[in-house]
Amino acid sequence: ESSTISYPIDWTDEDGLNKNFHAEYLQEFIETFYRRIVELIDRGVAQQKRLATNRVYTEILINLIECLKRDNPFMIRHVVYV
């Protein structure tokens, strides 16, 4: 699903936007924004739950936390793109 949403807005009044169309646009925008944010939060929570039950991920995370707590001069290898 694309993260870009288009909303056609007609410029019909002499002042620019028709007030009724603009109100409908704002309502649709708010509802879409709310729904997409809730979907993203739900997806993130589900991903965190899956990771929490992954033993390899948990082990790596525990080791990373220990390295950070000890101020270990652990060198991170940076990816070199060719």
Order of alpha helices (4+ residues) and beta strands (2+ residues): alpha-alpha
